[in-house]
Amino acid sequence: MQSFLYSTYSSSPYFWDCTVRLIAPRESATPPTHHRSVMHIQYFLELYEAGYRDFTGISLVGANFSRHILVEVDLSHANLKGADLSRSFLTQANLDYADLNWANLSFAKMSEAHLAQADMTKANLRGAFLVRADIRQAKLSGGDLCGANLRQADLRGANLSGANLSGVNLRGANLSGANLSWAHLTGARLSGADLERTCMDGTNLEGAWLNGVDLRGMNLAGVNLKEAKLNGANLDRADISSANLTHTTMRGISMIGADLTGSDLTGAVLWNSTLDGANLSRADLTRANLGEASLKATVVDGTEFTESVLPIEARAYLYEAVQGETRWPHRPARETLNQSQFVDRVPLQ
């Protein structure tokens, strides 16, 4: 059996850890190292080219893997802190529990990769391709995922607080129980995503695509949804108080029993939407389009209606229910209702 001996005291540039025996690739698919070994990058690449794939627990802090092909490599529990994996091919790679703190994974191809409970805090994942990747309970707080493709990825329980997710593709992704507090999702695509129990405190969703998403009972208080697309979404009983919904498109949305207290809906499109029992107290509906909307039992204490479009079926109820003064400027809410337009049917715009 052919073998080569490397020692801590040898002149080999590849190893600095302990004496190991390198067995020829034909004889074993297991790398000649023990867990937590410190390995030289060149030695690692030679082993990969020779057919080895299991590098569990290896330490390659700050290593440069940029543009390398590492398909199906097993780097679970590995220490890759600060490593450069930009534009590398890591399709179906196993990086579960890996330390990728501050690592550079920009534009890496990682479809169907395993990153469960990996630590990617402050990592650079700009433009990374993570379609159908397993990222459950991973740490991504403060990470940069701008323009990343996470379509149908599993992000259940992942921590994305404060992360940059601008322009990210999360269509069909599972974000159940994920933490998106103070994350930036401007222009993100979330249509078809599972957002059950997702934390969105202070999340910026300006211009995001949320068509058809289920946000029932969610806490979206203070969230920025300016110019977002929520057509056909379900926000029944959701807390959307003090939210920014200016020029948001919400055709056919359901907001039964939702709390919109103090929210800004200036220029919002709510055509054919259902707001039965919703609380619109001190909300601003200036120039909002609520044509063909259902407003049964809606609370309109101090609601601003100036230049809004309202369904004629709700006219009698609104004039009976409206009261108080608007938040700013302090005007009688009934006076602003007189400046609205009641229509029978409004063409879909």
Secondary structure, DSSP 8 states (H G I E B T S, - for coil): --EEEE-TTSS-SSB-S--EEEE-TTT-SS-S--TT-BB-HHHHHHHHHTT--B-TT-B-TT-B-TT-B-TT-B-TT-B-TT-B-TT-B-TT-B-TT-B-TT-B-TT-B-TT-B-TT-B-TT-B-TT-B-TT-B-TT-B-TT-B-TT-B-TT-B-TT-B-TT-B-TT-B-TT-B-TT-B-TT-B-TT-B-TT-B-TT-B-TT-B-TT-B-TT-B-TT-B-TT-B-TT-B-TT-B-TT-B-TT-B-TT-B-TT-B-TT-B-TT-B-TT-B-TT-B-TT-B-TT-B-TT-B-TT-B-TT-B-BT-B-TT-EEEGGGHHHHHHH-BSB-SSS--BHHHHHHTSEEES-----
